[in-house]
Amino acid sequence: MKKRVGLFCVSLAAIACTPKEDYKAVRDEVMKFHDEVMVDQSTVVNNQMQLDTLLKDLKGLKTRFPEADTAKEKVAITALIADLTRAEDSMNDWMHKFEPDVTGKSNEVAVEYFKAEKAKIAAVDSLYKKEIKSSGDYLRKFKK
């Protein structure tokens, strides 16, 4: 029994002595992750432009790919553009709502805020990757 109490006290002391996370380090992680996600922004915009070009020239698409059902392709292209736009809007929305200044908040509150923001930007990253893959796969069908 004494060993258990002693072990409990040692464990409790170790936990109490564990350094707290610094909100600045967590904030820096969020910003670094954001910067990595922003690299994909150019791919999103590029794919949107390529899809828009296809959409504006369905007649040319039919000439290059006579087997293409342009009505079906128009629906697919429009949906892909909307998905890419939604992904881009999610990034813009996150950036507008993100508040790096946590003046007046405790370190613990700030750490929790930045951890939550990291989860949000991770969701944006997943959406970006999904839509880049979908649109990229589609665009490859029409590369010669």
Short mmCIF file of the C-alpha atoms (twelve columns), coordinates in Angstrom:
data_MODEL
# 
_entry.id   MODEL 
# 
loop_
_atom_site.group_PDB 
_atom_site.id 
_atom_site.type_symbol 
_atom_site.label_atom_id 
_atom_site.label_alt_id 
_atom_site.label_comp_id 
_atom_site.label_asym_id 
_atom_site.label_seq_id 
_atom_site.Cartn_x 
_atom_site.Cartn_y 
_atom_site.Cartn_z 
_atom_site.pdbx_PDB_model_num 
ATOM 1   C CA . MET A 1   0.000   0.000  0.000   1 
ATOM 2   C CA . LYS A 2   2.813   2.403  0.887   1 
ATOM 3   C CA . LYS A 3   4.432   1.631  -2.450  1 
ATOM 4   C CA . ARG A 4   1.241   2.567  -4.286  1 
ATOM 5   C CA . VAL A 5   0.871   5.817  -2.362  1 
ATOM 6   C CA . GLY A 6   4.544   6.576  -2.980  1 
ATOM 7   C CA . LEU A 7   4.193   5.779  -6.690  1 
ATOM 8   C CA . PHE A 8   1.078   7.951  -6.860  1 
ATOM 9   C CA . CYS A 9   2.905   10.867 -5.218  1 
ATOM 10  C CA . VAL A 10  5.878   10.501 -7.567  1 
ATOM 11  C CA . SER A 11  3.513   10.374 -10.575 1 
ATOM 12  C CA . LEU A 12  1.621   13.410 -9.365  1 
ATOM 13  C CA . ALA A 13  4.860   15.316 -8.828  1 
ATOM 14  C CA . ALA A 14  6.054   14.390 -12.320 1 
ATOM 15  C CA . ILE A 15  2.812   15.621 -13.845 1 
ATOM 16  C CA . ALA A 16  2.968   18.855 -11.846 1 
ATOM 17  C CA . CYS A 17  6.543   19.448 -12.960 1 
ATOM 18  C CA . THR A 18  5.789   18.786 -16.632 1 
ATOM 19  C CA . PRO A 19  6.335   22.040 -18.496 1 
ATOM 20  C CA . LYS A 20  3.174   23.659 -19.801 1 
ATOM 21  C CA . GLU A 21  2.750   24.121 -23.507 1 
ATOM 22  C CA . ASP A 22  3.544   27.642 -24.539 1 
ATOM 23  C CA . TYR A 23  0.779   29.165 -26.628 1 
ATOM 24  C CA . LYS A 24  3.379   30.808 -28.868 1 
ATOM 25  C CA . ALA A 25  4.800   27.417 -29.869 1 
ATOM 26  C CA . VAL A 26  1.321   26.090 -30.658 1 
ATOM 27  C CA . ARG A 27  0.474   29.285 -32.564 1 
ATOM 28  C CA . ASP A 28  3.694   28.905 -34.565 1 
ATOM 29  C CA . GLU A 29  2.701   25.313 -35.442 1 
ATOM 30  C CA . VAL A 30  -0.662  26.561 -36.695 1 
ATOM 31  C CA . MET A 31  0.954   29.277 -38.794 1 
ATOM 32  C CA . LYS A 32  3.496   26.844 -40.253 1 
ATOM 33  C CA . PHE A 33  0.701   24.411 -41.141 1 
ATOM 34  C CA . HIS A 34  -1.298  27.263 -42.689 1 
ATOM 35  C CA . ASP A 35  1.702   28.192 -44.842 1 
ATOM 36  C CA . GLU A 36  1.986   24.578 -46.027 1 
ATOM 37  C CA . VAL A 37  -1.713  24.489 -46.931 1 
ATOM 38  C CA . MET A 38  -1.391  27.777 -48.802 1 
ATOM 39  C CA . VAL A 39  1.046   26.104 -51.200 1 
ATOM 40  C CA . ASP A 40  -1.957  24.139 -52.495 1 
ATOM 41  C CA . GLN A 41  -3.882  27.372 -53.087 1 
ATOM 42  C CA . SER A 42  -2.136  27.890 -56.415 1 
ATOM 43  C CA . THR A 43  -3.102  24.370 -57.518 1 
ATOM 44  C CA . VAL A 44  -6.727  25.036 -56.584 1 
ATOM 45  C CA . VAL A 45  -6.758  28.270 -58.588 1 
ATOM 46  C CA . ASN A 46  -4.932  26.679 -61.521 1 
ATOM 47  C CA . ASN A 47  -7.400  23.783 -61.669 1 
ATOM 48  C CA . GLN A 48  -10.311 26.219 -61.475 1 
ATOM 49  C CA . MET A 49  -8.907  28.161 -64.426 1 
ATOM 50  C CA . GLN A 50  -8.344  25.019 -66.501 1 
ATOM 51  C CA . LEU A 51  -11.871 23.792 -65.790 1 
ATOM 52  C CA . ASP A 52  -13.296 27.213 -66.608 1 
ATOM 53  C CA . THR A 53  -11.425 27.155 -69.921 1 
ATOM 54  C CA . LEU A 54  -12.903 23.734 -70.723 1 
ATOM 55  C CA . LEU A 55  -16.371 24.942 -69.768 1 
ATOM 56  C CA . LYS A 56  -16.124 28.003 -72.019 1 
ATOM 57  C CA . ASP A 57  -15.009 25.918 -74.994 1 
ATOM 58  C CA . LEU A 58  -17.177 22.814 -74.960 1 
ATOM 59  C CA . LYS A 59  -17.303 22.974 -78.755 1 
ATOM 60  C CA . GLY A 60  -13.502 22.740 -78.892 1 
ATOM 61  C CA . LEU A 61  -13.614 19.915 -76.360 1 
ATOM 62  C CA . LYS A 62  -16.030 18.035 -78.619 1 
ATOM 63  C CA . THR A 63  -13.697 18.602 -81.579 1 
ATOM 64  C CA . ARG A 64  -10.680 17.235 -79.700 1 
ATOM 65  C CA . PHE A 65  -12.661 14.425 -78.049 1 
ATOM 66  C CA . PRO A 66  -15.555 13.479 -80.376 1 
ATOM 67  C CA . GLU A 67  -16.753 10.753 -77.998 1 
ATOM 68  C CA . ALA A 68  -17.302 13.284 -75.191 1 
ATOM 69  C CA . ASP A 69  -20.869 13.968 -74.086 1 
ATOM 70  C CA . THR A 70  -20.554 17.731 -73.657 1 
ATOM 71  C CA . ALA A 71  -23.815 18.034 -71.709 1 
ATOM 72  C CA . LYS A 72  -22.521 15.497 -69.190 1 
ATOM 73  C CA . GLU A 73  -19.090 17.141 -69.139 1 
ATOM 74  C CA . LYS A 74  -20.645 20.551 -68.534 1 
ATOM 75  C CA . VAL A 75  -22.397 19.212 -65.413 1 
ATOM 76  C CA . ALA A 76  -19.197 17.538 -64.181 1 
ATOM 77  C CA . ILE A 77  -17.047 20.613 -64.807 1 
ATOM 78  C CA . THR A 78  -19.545 22.917 -63.113 1 
ATOM 79  C CA . ALA A 79  -19.645 20.640 -60.043 1 
ATOM 80  C CA . LEU A 80  -15.843 20.457 -59.862 1 
ATOM 81  C CA . ILE A 81  -15.526 24.237 -60.084 1 
ATOM 82  C CA . ALA A 82  -18.105 24.598 -57.295 1 
ATOM 83  C CA . ASP A 83  -16.203 22.099 -55.125 1 
ATOM 84  C CA . LEU A 84  -12.900 23.910 -55.680 1 
ATOM 85  C CA . THR A 85  -14.571 27.233 -54.902 1 
ATOM 86  C CA . ARG A 86  -16.041 25.785 -51.708 1 
ATOM 87  C CA . ALA A 87  -12.566 24.575 -50.671 1 
ATOM 88  C CA . GLU A 88  -11.075 27.979 -51.413 1 
ATOM 89  C CA . ASP A 89  -13.882 29.692 -49.499 1 
ATOM 90  C CA . SER A 90  -13.217 27.466 -46.491 1 
ATOM 91  C CA . MET A 91  -9.602  28.638 -46.441 1 
ATOM 92  C CA . ASN A 92  -10.620 32.281 -46.792 1 
ATOM 93  C CA . ASP A 93  -13.218 31.867 -44.052 1 
ATOM 94  C CA . TRP A 94  -10.656 30.306 -41.717 1 
ATOM 95  C CA . MET A 95  -8.150  33.092 -42.398 1 
ATOM 96  C CA . HIS A 96  -10.729 35.836 -41.731 1 
ATOM 97  C CA . LYS A 97  -11.809 34.259 -38.441 1 
ATOM 98  C CA . PHE A 98  -8.343  33.305 -37.201 1 
ATOM 99  C CA . GLU A 99  -7.121  35.591 -34.442 1 
ATOM 100 C CA . PRO A 100 -3.407  35.242 -33.661 1 
ATOM 101 C CA . ASP A 101 -3.533  37.941 -30.965 1 
ATOM 102 C CA . VAL A 102 -4.636  36.384 -27.685 1 
ATOM 103 C CA . THR A 103 -3.932  39.379 -25.467 1 
ATOM 104 C CA . GLY A 104 -5.832  39.092 -22.213 1 
ATOM 105 C CA . LYS A 105 -6.215  35.306 -22.383 1 
ATOM 106 C CA . SER A 106 -4.394  32.865 -20.161 1 
ATOM 107 C CA . ASN A 107 -1.736  30.608 -21.647 1 
ATOM 108 C CA . GLU A 108 -4.026  27.583 -21.205 1 
ATOM 109 C CA . VAL A 109 -6.958  29.259 -22.966 1 
ATOM 110 C CA . ALA A 110 -4.674  30.409 -25.773 1 
ATOM 111 C CA . VAL A 111 -3.194  26.910 -26.170 1 
ATOM 112 C CA . GLU A 112 -6.686  25.413 -26.432 1 
ATOM 113 C CA . TYR A 113 -7.700  28.064 -28.977 1 
ATOM 114 C CA . PHE A 114 -4.682  27.382 -31.185 1 
ATOM 115 C CA . LYS A 115 -5.156  23.626 -30.936 1 
ATOM 116 C CA . ALA A 116 -8.743  24.063 -32.099 1 
ATOM 117 C CA . GLU A 117 -7.558  26.285 -34.946 1 
ATOM 118 C CA . LYS A 118 -5.006  23.666 -35.957 1 
ATOM 119 C CA . ALA A 119 -7.818  21.125 -36.233 1 
ATOM 120 C CA . LYS A 120 -9.796  23.566 -38.396 1 
ATOM 121 C CA . ILE A 121 -6.904  24.240 -40.767 1 
ATOM 122 C CA . ALA A 122 -6.279  20.480 -40.940 1 
ATOM 123 C CA . ALA A 123 -9.878  20.070 -42.136 1 
ATOM 124 C CA . VAL A 124 -9.257  22.732 -44.796 1 
ATOM 125 C CA . ASP A 125 -6.093  20.880 -45.823 1 
ATOM 126 C CA . SER A 126 -8.029  17.626 -46.209 1 
ATOM 127 C CA . LEU A 127 -10.669 19.378 -48.291 1 
ATOM 128 C CA . TYR A 128 -7.993  20.982 -50.483 1 
ATOM 129 C CA . LYS A 129 -6.291  17.656 -51.090 1 
ATOM 130 C CA . LYS A 130 -9.593  15.935 -51.903 1 
ATOM 131 C CA . GLU A 131 -10.690 18.597 -54.386 1 
ATOM 132 C CA . ILE A 132 -7.246  18.893 -55.978 1 
ATOM 133 C CA . LYS A 133 -7.223  15.140 -56.542 1 
ATOM 134 C CA . SER A 134 -10.771 15.082 -57.970 1 
ATOM 135 C CA . SER A 135 -10.212 17.998 -60.310 1 
ATOM 136 C CA . GLY A 136 -6.726  16.805 -61.273 1 
ATOM 137 C CA . ASP A 137 -8.023  13.341 -62.131 1 
ATOM 138 C CA . TYR A 138 -10.766 14.889 -64.246 1 
ATOM 139 C CA . LEU A 139 -8.409  17.254 -66.061 1 
ATOM 140 C CA . ARG A 140 -6.017  14.415 -66.919 1 
ATOM 141 C CA . LYS A 141 -8.793  12.846 -69.012 1 
ATOM 142 C CA . PHE A 142 -8.446  15.721 -71.448 1 
ATOM 143 C CA . LYS A 143 -4.662  16.004 -71.674 1 
ATOM 144 C CA . LYS A 144 -3.126  14.971 -74.975 1 
# 
